[in-house]
Amino acid sequence: MHFAPDVEETLEFAASLLNTAPGASRSAADELASVEELHRLLDANRYGGTRERTERERRLVVETRDHLRVLWTLERDDLAVAINVILRESTALPQLVRHDEFDWHIHAIPLDAPLADRIRVEVALALVDIIRAAATDRLRVCDAHDCDGVLVDLSRNGSKRFCSVRCGNRMNMIAYRQRQLAE
Protein backbone atom coordinates (compact mmCIF):
# COMPACT_ATOMS: atom_id res chain seq x y z
CA MET A 1 0.00 0.00 0.00
CA HIS A 2 1.48 3.31 -1.04
CA PHE A 3 0.53 6.75 0.21
CA ALA A 4 2.22 10.12 -0.20
CA PRO A 5 5.53 10.18 1.69
CA ASP A 6 4.29 12.72 4.25
CA VAL A 7 1.23 10.57 4.95
CA GLU A 8 3.38 7.48 5.50
CA GLU A 9 5.76 9.41 7.77
CA THR A 10 2.85 10.75 9.80
CA LEU A 11 1.27 7.31 10.15
CA GLU A 12 4.58 5.81 11.23
CA PHE A 13 5.07 8.66 13.70
CA ALA A 14 1.55 8.07 15.03
CA ALA A 15 2.28 4.37 15.58
CA SER A 16 5.54 5.29 17.36
CA LEU A 17 3.67 7.77 19.54
CA LEU A 18 0.92 5.30 20.38
CA ASN A 19 3.49 2.65 21.20
CA THR A 20 4.91 4.81 24.01
CA ALA A 21 1.82 4.00 26.11
CA PRO A 22 2.08 1.60 29.05
CA GLY A 23 1.52 -1.95 27.83
CA ALA A 24 2.39 -1.02 24.27
CA SER A 25 5.96 0.05 24.91
CA ARG A 26 9.00 -2.20 25.02
CA SER A 27 9.50 -1.45 28.69
CA ALA A 28 5.80 -1.84 29.61
CA ALA A 29 6.11 1.62 31.20
CA ASP A 30 4.95 4.97 29.91
CA GLU A 31 7.72 6.07 27.55
CA LEU A 32 6.45 9.66 27.61
CA ALA A 33 6.84 10.05 31.35
CA SER A 34 9.14 13.04 30.98
CA VAL A 35 9.53 16.08 28.77
CA GLU A 36 12.91 14.71 27.67
CA GLU A 37 11.35 11.43 26.49
CA LEU A 38 8.75 13.32 24.48
CA HIS A 39 11.37 15.39 22.72
CA ARG A 40 13.58 12.38 22.01
CA LEU A 41 10.57 10.83 20.24
CA LEU A 42 9.90 14.03 18.30
CA ASP A 43 13.55 14.38 17.31
CA ALA A 44 13.79 10.74 16.24
CA ASN A 45 10.79 11.30 13.96
CA ARG A 46 12.02 14.71 12.68
CA TYR A 47 8.85 16.35 14.03
CA GLY A 48 9.01 20.08 13.28
CA GLY A 49 7.32 23.17 14.56
CA THR A 50 7.50 25.02 17.83
CA ARG A 51 7.79 23.27 21.16
CA GLU A 52 7.26 24.64 24.64
CA ARG A 53 9.27 21.84 26.29
CA THR A 54 7.03 22.02 29.36
CA GLU A 55 5.29 19.47 31.55
CA ARG A 56 1.94 20.90 30.44
CA GLU A 57 2.82 20.27 26.79
CA ARG A 58 3.86 16.70 27.64
CA ARG A 59 0.56 16.05 29.44
CA LEU A 60 -1.42 17.37 26.46
CA VAL A 61 0.53 15.11 24.08
CA VAL A 62 -0.17 12.12 26.34
CA GLU A 63 -3.89 12.99 26.23
CA THR A 64 -3.64 13.24 22.45
CA ARG A 65 -1.86 9.88 22.34
CA ASP A 66 -4.68 8.28 24.30
CA HIS A 67 -7.30 9.88 22.03
CA LEU A 68 -5.52 8.77 18.85
CA ARG A 69 -5.15 5.24 20.22
CA VAL A 70 -8.93 4.95 20.28
CA LEU A 71 -9.11 6.14 16.66
CA TRP A 72 -6.67 3.43 15.55
CA THR A 73 -9.23 0.68 16.19
CA LEU A 74 -12.39 2.36 14.88
CA GLU A 75 -14.30 1.07 11.89
CA ARG A 76 -14.07 3.20 8.75
CA ASP A 77 -17.32 5.18 9.14
CA ASP A 78 -16.76 5.83 12.85
CA LEU A 79 -13.20 6.90 12.09
CA ALA A 80 -14.45 9.36 9.47
CA VAL A 81 -16.84 10.92 11.98
CA ALA A 82 -14.07 11.21 14.60
CA ILE A 83 -11.68 12.79 12.09
CA ASN A 84 -14.30 15.33 11.07
CA VAL A 85 -14.71 16.29 14.72
CA ILE A 86 -10.94 16.81 15.11
CA LEU A 87 -10.69 18.89 11.95
CA ARG A 88 -13.76 20.96 12.79
CA GLU A 89 -12.68 21.63 16.40
CA SER A 90 -9.22 22.68 15.28
CA THR A 91 -10.59 24.91 12.50
CA ALA A 92 -8.24 23.08 10.16
CA LEU A 93 -7.35 24.88 6.95
CA PRO A 94 -5.35 22.54 4.70
CA GLN A 95 -2.52 24.22 2.83
CA LEU A 96 0.53 23.09 0.91
CA VAL A 97 3.71 24.09 2.72
CA ARG A 98 7.43 23.56 2.31
CA HIS A 99 9.78 23.98 5.27
CA ASP A 100 13.09 22.77 6.61
CA GLU A 101 14.26 19.84 4.47
CA PHE A 102 10.69 18.78 3.58
CA ASP A 103 9.29 19.30 0.10
CA TRP A 104 5.66 20.32 -0.52
CA HIS A 105 3.21 18.61 1.83
CA ILE A 106 -0.06 19.40 3.57
CA HIS A 107 -0.47 21.12 6.91
CA ALA A 108 -3.84 22.18 8.23
CA ILE A 109 -2.67 24.00 11.31
CA PRO A 110 0.20 26.48 11.72
CA LEU A 111 3.63 25.20 12.78
CA ASP A 112 3.46 27.47 15.81
CA ALA A 113 0.17 25.95 17.04
CA PRO A 114 0.39 23.92 20.26
CA LEU A 115 2.20 20.62 19.74
CA ALA A 116 -0.68 18.37 20.82
CA ASP A 117 -3.05 20.17 18.44
CA ARG A 118 -0.61 19.79 15.55
CA ILE A 119 -0.16 16.09 16.25
CA ARG A 120 -3.91 15.50 16.43
CA VAL A 121 -4.61 17.38 13.18
CA GLU A 122 -1.68 15.96 11.21
CA VAL A 123 -2.57 12.40 12.18
CA ALA A 124 -6.22 13.10 11.30
CA LEU A 125 -5.16 14.32 7.85
CA ALA A 126 -3.09 11.17 7.30
CA LEU A 127 -6.04 9.05 8.39
CA VAL A 128 -8.16 10.82 5.77
CA ASP A 129 -6.05 9.09 3.11
CA ILE A 130 -6.48 5.75 4.89
CA ILE A 131 -10.25 6.20 4.81
CA ARG A 132 -10.31 7.34 1.17
CA ALA A 133 -8.26 4.28 0.18
CA ALA A 134 -10.61 2.00 2.18
CA ALA A 135 -7.51 0.82 4.01
CA THR A 136 -8.49 1.04 7.68
CA ASP A 137 -7.61 -2.65 7.91
CA ARG A 138 -3.97 -1.49 7.63
CA LEU A 139 -4.26 0.08 11.11
CA ARG A 140 -3.80 -2.79 13.51
CA VAL A 141 -3.07 -3.84 17.03
CA CYS A 142 -0.07 -6.15 17.39
CA ASP A 143 -0.89 -9.88 17.07
CA ALA A 144 1.40 -10.75 19.98
CA HIS A 145 -0.87 -11.96 22.77
CA ASP A 146 1.01 -9.98 25.41
CA CYS A 147 1.40 -6.68 23.53
CA ASP A 148 -0.94 -3.72 23.09
CA GLY A 149 1.28 -2.06 20.50
CA VAL A 150 -0.14 -0.76 17.23
CA LEU A 151 1.17 -0.79 13.70
CA VAL A 152 0.41 0.64 10.32
CA ASP A 153 0.90 -1.98 7.62
CA LEU A 154 2.33 -0.23 4.58
CA SER A 155 3.55 -3.47 3.02
CA ARG A 156 2.42 -4.38 -0.46
CA ASN A 157 0.60 -7.58 0.54
CA GLY A 158 -0.82 -6.34 3.86
CA SER A 159 0.67 -9.19 5.88
CA LYS A 160 2.39 -7.30 8.71
CA ARG A 161 1.18 -8.69 12.04
CA PHE A 162 3.50 -7.41 14.73
CA CYS A 163 4.39 -3.93 15.96
CA SER A 164 8.10 -4.74 16.06
CA VAL A 165 10.64 -7.34 15.07
CA ARG A 166 10.95 -8.07 18.79
CA CYS A 167 7.28 -9.11 19.05
CA GLY A 168 7.49 -11.13 15.84
CA ASN A 169 10.58 -13.00 16.99
CA ARG A 170 9.07 -13.65 20.41
CA MET A 171 5.86 -15.07 18.94
CA ASN A 172 7.81 -17.18 16.43
CA MET A 173 9.89 -18.61 19.28
CA ILE A 174 6.75 -19.42 21.27
CA ALA A 175 5.22 -21.16 18.24
CA TYR A 176 8.46 -23.09 17.66
CA ARG A 177 8.56 -24.27 21.27
CA GLN A 178 4.91 -25.34 21.09
CA ARG A 179 5.64 -27.36 17.95
CA GLN A 180 8.61 -28.98 19.65
CA LEU A 181 6.48 -29.95 22.65
CA ALA A 182 3.78 -31.37 20.38
CA GLU A 183 6.34 -33.68 18.72
SERO-4910 file (N, C-alpha, C, O; in steps of 0.05 Angstrom, whole numbers):
BEGIN
 pado doro    nc1    nc2    nc3   cac1   cac2   cac3    cc1    cc2    cc3    oc1    oc2    oc3
  Met    A     17    -23      0      0      0      0     18     24      0     36     27     17
  His    A     13     42    -19     30     66    -21     12     91    -17     -9     94    -28
  Phe    A     23    109      0     11    135      4     32    156     -1     56    149     -5
  Ala    A     25    181     -1     44    202     -4     65    200     19     58    191     41
  Pro    A     90    207     13    111    204     34    104    217     60    110    206     82
  Asp    A     92    241     60     86    254     85     64    240    100     64    240    125
  Val    A     46    227     86     25    211     99     37    187    113     31    181    136
  Glu    A     55    173     98     68    150    110     84    157    134     83    143    155
  Glu    A     99    179    132    115    188    155     97    195    179    104    188    202
  Thr    A     75    208    174     57    215    196     45    190    209     42    189    233
  Leu    A     37    171    192     25    146    203     46    131    219     39    120    240
  Glu    A     70    130    210     92    116    225     98    131    251    103    118    271
  Phe    A     98    158    249    101    173    274     79    167    293     83    163    317
  Ala    A     54    167    283     31    161    301     34    134    314     29    132    338
  Ala    A     42    114    300     46     87    312     67     89    333     65     77    354
  Ser    A     89    103    327    111    106    347    101    120    372    107    112    395
  Leu    A     85    141    368     73    155    391     55    137    407     57    136    432
  Leu    A     37    123    394     18    106    408     33     84    422     24     75    443
  Asn    A     55     75    412     70     53    424     87     62    447    103     46    458
  Thr    A     85     87    456     98     96    480     80     92    505     89     96    527
  Ala    A     55     83    500     36     80    522     44     55    539     55     36    529
  Pro    A     37     56    565     42     32    581     28      8    569      5      9    560
  Gly    A     41    -15    568     30    -39    557     36    -42    527     36    -64    517
  Ala    A     41    -20    514     48    -20    485     78    -16    481     88    -21    459
  Ser    A     91     -6    501    119      1    498    137    -23    505    128    -42    517
  Arg    A    161    -22    495    180    -44    500    185    -48    530    189    -71    539
  Ser    A    184    -27    545    190    -29    574    165    -34    591    167    -39    615
  Ala    A    142    -34    579    116    -37    592    110    -12    609     89    -12    623
  Ala    A    127      8    609    122     32    624    114     54    604    117     51    580
  Asp    A    105     76    615     99     99    598    125    112    588    141    121    604
  Glu    A    130    111    562    154    121    551    153    151    544    170    162    531
  Leu    A    131    164    554    129    193    552    125    204    580    110    223    584
  Ala    A    140    193    599    137    201    627    152    227    633    148    238    655
  Ser    A    168    236    615    183    261    620    183    278    594    179    268    572
  Val    A    188    303    598    191    322    575    214    313    557    212    314    533
  Glu    A    235    303    569    258    294    553    251    271    536    259    269    512
  Glu    A    235    252    546    227    229    530    210    237    506    213    227    484
  Leu    A    192    256    511    175    266    490    192    278    467    188    272    444
  His    A    211    294    475    227    308    454    247    289    441    255    294    418
  Arg    A    256    268    454    272    248    440    255    234    418    265    229    396
  Leu    A    229    228    425    211    217    405    207    236    381    209    227    358
  Leu    A    202    261    387    198    281    366    223    284    349    221    285    324
  Asp    A    246    285    361    271    288    346    276    263    329    285    266    306
  Ala    A    271    240    340    276    215    325    258    213    300    265    201    280
  Asn    A    235    226    302    216    226    279    217    252    263    199    256    246
  Arg    A    237    269    268    240    294    254    215    311    254    206    322    234
  Tyr    A    202    313    278    177    327    281    183    356    284    195    364    304
  Gly    A    174    373    266    180    402    266    160    419    281    142    409    294
  Gly    A    164    444    279    146    463    291    156    472    319    176    461    329
  Thr    A    142    490    330    150    500    357    144    481    379    125    464    377
  Arg    A    159    482    400    156    465    423    160    482    448    178    499    450
  Glu    A    142    478    467    145    493    493    165    479    511    179    493    527
  Arg    A    168    453    508    185    437    526    177    440    555    194    444    573
  Thr    A    151    438    560    141    440    587    126    415    595    118    399    578
  Glu    A    121    412    621    106    389    631     77    391    621     65    370    615
  Arg    A     66    415    619     39    418    609     37    408    580     18    394    573
  Glu    A     56    415    563     56    405    536     58    375    535     44    362    519
  Arg    A     75    363    552     77    334    553     51    321    560     42    302    548
  Arg    A     37    332    580     11    321    589     -9    322    566    -25    304    562
  Leu    A    -10    344    551    -28    347    529    -22    327    507    -40    317    494
  Val    A      3    322    502     11    302    482      2    274    491     -7    258    475
  Val    A      5    268    516     -3    242    527    -34    240    524    -43    218    516
  Glu    A    -49    261    529    -78    260    525    -84    255    495   -102    240    488
  Thr    A    -69    268    478    -73    265    449    -66    236    441    -81    224    425
  Arg    A    -45    225    452    -37    198    447    -60    179    454    -67    161    439
  Asp    A    -72    183    477    -94    166    486   -118    168    468   -131    149    462
  His    A   -123    193    459   -146    198    441   -141    184    414   -159    171    403
  Leu    A   -117    187    403   -110    175    377   -110    145    378   -117    132    359
  Arg    A   -103    134    401   -103    105    404   -131     94    400   -134     72    388
  Val    A   -151    107    410   -179     99    406   -185    100    376   -198     81    366
  Leu    A   -177    121    362   -182    123    333   -171     99    317   -183     90    298
  Trp    A   -148     89    326   -133     69    311   -150     44    307   -146     29    288
  Thr    A   -169     38    325   -185     14    324   -213     18    314   -229     -1    314
  Leu    A   -220     42    306   -248     47    298   -253     36    270   -235     34    253
  Glu    A   -278     29    265   -286     21    238   -286     46    220   -286     69    230
  Arg    A   -285     42    194   -281     64    175   -301     87    179   -292    110    180
  Asp    A   -327     82    180   -346    104    183   -344    119    209   -346    143    210
  Asp    A   -339    104    231   -335    117    257   -309    133    257   -308    154    269
  Leu    A   -289    123    244   -264    138    242   -268    164    227   -258    185    234
  Ala    A   -284    163    205   -289    187    189   -303    208    206   -297    232    205
  Val    A   -322    200    222   -337    218    240   -317    231    260   -318    255    264
  Ala    A   -300    214    272   -281    224    292   -261    244    280   -254    264    292
  Ile    A   -252    238    255   -234    256    242   -247    282    236   -235    303    239
  Asn    A   -272    282    227   -286    307    221   -288    324    246   -286    348    245
  Val    A   -293    311    269   -294    326    294   -267    339    300   -267    363    307
  Ile    A   -245    325    297   -219    336    302   -214    360    284   -206    381    293
  Leu    A   -219    356    258   -214    378    239   -232    402    244   -223    425    241
  Arg    A   -257    397    251   -275    419    256   -267    434    281   -267    459    281
  Glu    A   -261    420    303   -254    433    328   -228    449    326   -224    468    340
  Ser    A   -210    440    308   -184    454    306   -186    476    285   -166    490    281
  Thr    A   -208    479    272   -212    498    250   -190    494    229   -177    513    220
  Ala    A   -186    469    222   -165    462    203   -169    476    176   -191    478    166
  Leu    A   -147    485    165   -147    498    139   -124    486    123   -101    496    124
  Pro    A   -129    464    108   -107    451     94    -93    469     74   -106    484     59
  Gln    A    -67    468     75    -50    484     57    -25    469     50    -15    453     66
  Leu    A    -15    473     26     11    462     18     33    479     30     32    504     26
  Val    A     52    467     43     74    482     54    100    467     48    101    443     43
  Arg    A    122    482     49    149    471     46    166    484     68    166    509     69
  His    A    179    468     84    196    480    105    218    460    112    217    436    106
  Asp    A    238    471    125    262    455    132    271    439    108    274    450     86
  Glu    A    276    413    112    285    397     89    262    383     75    267    367     57
  Phe    A    237    389     83    214    376     72    204    390     47    201    415     47
  Asp    A    198    375     26    186    386      2    156    392      7    147    389     30
  Trp    A    142    399    -13    113    406    -10     98    384      3    100    361     -5
  His    A     82    391     23     64    372     37     42    388     49     42    413     49
  Ile    A     23    374     61     -1    388     71      1    392    102      8    374    116
  His    A     -5    416    110     -9    422    138    -37    436    140    -46    449    121
  Ala    A    -50    431    162    -77    444    165    -78    461    189    -99    471    197
  Ile    A    -55    464    202    -53    480    226    -25    492    226     -6    479    218
  Pro    A    -22    517    236      4    530    234     25    515    250     19    501    270
  Leu    A     50    517    242     73    504    256     78    515    283     91    503    300
  Asp    A     66    538    289     69    549    316     45    544    334     43    554    356
  Ala    A     26    527    324      3    519    341     14    500    363     36    489    360
  Pro    A     -1    497    384      8    478    405     14    450    394      0    441    376
  Leu    A     34    438    405     44    412    395     22    391    394     19    378    374
  Ala    A      7    388    415    -14    367    416    -35    372    395    -44    353    382
  Asp    A    -42    397    390    -61    403    369    -50    396    341    -64    385    325
  Arg    A    -24    402    337    -12    396    311    -11    366    307    -17    356    285
  Ile    A     -4    351    327     -3    322    325    -31    311    318    -34    295    300
  Arg    A    -51    320    333    -78    310    329    -87    316    300    -99    298    287
  Val    A    -83    340    290    -92    348    264    -76    333    242    -88    324    222
  Glu    A    -50    332    245    -34    319    224    -40    290    222    -40    279    200
  Val    A    -44    276    245    -51    248    244    -79    245    231    -84    227    215
  Ala    A    -98    263    238   -124    262    226   -123    265    196   -137    250    181
  Leu    A   -106    283    186   -103    286    157    -92    261    144   -101    253    123
  Ala    A    -73    248    157    -62    223    146    -83    202    146    -85    186    127
  Leu    A   -100    201    167   -121    181    168   -142    186    147   -156    167    139
  Val    A   -145    211    137   -163    216    115   -156    199     91   -173    188     78
  Asp    A   -130    198     85   -121    182     62   -127    152     67   -133    138     48
  Ile    A   -124    143     91   -130    115     98   -159    109     92   -166     89     80
  Ile    A   -176    127    101   -205    124     96   -211    125     66   -226    108     56
  Arg    A   -200    144     52   -206    147     23   -197    122      8   -209    115    -12
  Ala    A   -176    110     17   -165     86      4   -179     60     14   -171     38      6
  Ala    A   -199     63     31   -212     40     44   -192     21     55   -193     -3     51
  Ala    A   -173     32     70   -150     16     80   -149     17    111   -127     14    122
  Thr    A   -171     20    124   -170     21    154   -161     -6    165   -152     -7    188
  Asp    A   -163    -27    149   -152    -53    158   -122    -53    161   -110    -72    172
  Arg    A   -109    -32    150    -79    -30    153    -71    -18    179    -47    -17    186
  Leu    A    -90     -8    195    -85      2    222    -92    -21    241   -115    -30    243
  Arg    A    -72    -31    255    -76    -56    270    -64    -54    298    -47    -37    304
  Val    A    -74    -72    315    -61    -77    341    -44   -101    337    -51   -120    322
  Cys    A    -21   -102    350     -1   -123    348    -15   -150    353    -31   -153    372
  Asp    A     -7   -171    338    -18   -198    341     -5   -213    365    -15   -234    372
  Ala    A     16   -202    376     28   -215    400      8   -214    423     -3   -193    429
  His    A      3   -237    435    -17   -239    455    -12   -222    480    -30   -216    495
  Asp    A     13   -215    484     20   -200    508     28   -171    502     42   -158    518
  Cys    A     20   -161    479     28   -134    471      4   -118    462    -14   -128    447
  Asp    A      3    -93    470    -19    -74    462     -9    -54    441    -22    -34    436
  Gly    A     15    -59    430     26    -41    410      8    -40    385     -8    -58    380
  Val    A     12    -19    370     -3    -15    345     17    -14    322     41    -11    326
  Leu    A      7    -18    298     23    -16    274      7     -5    251    -18     -7    251
  Val    A     21      6    232      8     13    206     22     -5    186     46     -3    183
  Asp    A      7    -21    172     18    -40    152     19    -26    125     -1    -24    112
  Leu    A     43    -18    118     47     -5     92     59    -24     71     67    -16     50
  Ser    A     60    -50     79     71    -69     60     52    -74     37     29    -68     38
  Arg    A     64    -84     15     48    -88     -9     26   -108     -5      3   -104    -14
  Asn    A     32   -130      8     12   -152     11     -5   -150     36    -22   -167     41
  Gly    A      0   -130     53    -16   -127     77    -14   -149     98    -33   -156    111
  Ser    A     10   -160    100     13   -184    118     28   -178    144     33   -196    159
  Lys    A     34   -153    149     48   -146    174     29   -151    198      6   -143    198
  Arg    A     40   -166    218     24   -174    241     33   -163    268     18   -162    287
  Phe    A     58   -156    269     70   -148    295     80   -119    294     88   -109    273
  Cys    A     80   -107    317     88    -79    319    118    -75    317    128    -53    311
  Ser    A    133    -97    322    162    -95    321    174   -122    314    160   -143    316
  Val    A    199   -122    306    213   -147    301    214   -163    327    213   -187    327
  Arg    A    218   -149    349    219   -161    376    194   -178    381    196   -201    390
  Cys    A    170   -167    377    146   -182    381    144   -206    362    136   -228    369
  Gly    A    151   -201    336    150   -223    317    168   -245    324    160   -269    323
  Asn    A    193   -239    332    212   -260    340    202   -275    365    205   -299    366
  Arg    A    191   -260    384    181   -273    408    159   -292    402    158   -314    413
  Met    A    140   -284    385    117   -301    379    126   -325    362    116   -347    365
  Asn    A    145   -321    344    156   -344    329    170   -364    347    168   -388    342
  Met    A    185   -354    367    198   -372    386    177   -388    402    181   -412    407
  Ile    A    156   -375    410    135   -388    425    122   -410    408    118   -432    417
  Ala    A    116   -404    383    104   -423    365    123   -446    360    115   -469    359
  Tyr    A    149   -441    357    169   -462    353    170   -480    377    170   -505    374
  Arg    A    170   -469    401    171   -485    425    146   -502    428    147   -525    437
  Gln    A    123   -491    421     98   -507    422     99   -530    402     90   -552    408
  Arg    A    110   -525    378    113   -547    359    132   -569    369    127   -593    365
  Gln    A    153   -561    382    172   -580    393    160   -597    415    164   -621    416
  Leu    A    143   -584    432    130   -599    453    109   -619    441    105   -641    452
  Ala    A     96   -610    420     76   -627    408     88   -653    395     75   -673    394
  Glu    A    113   -651    387    127   -674    374    136   -692    396    148   -713    391
***
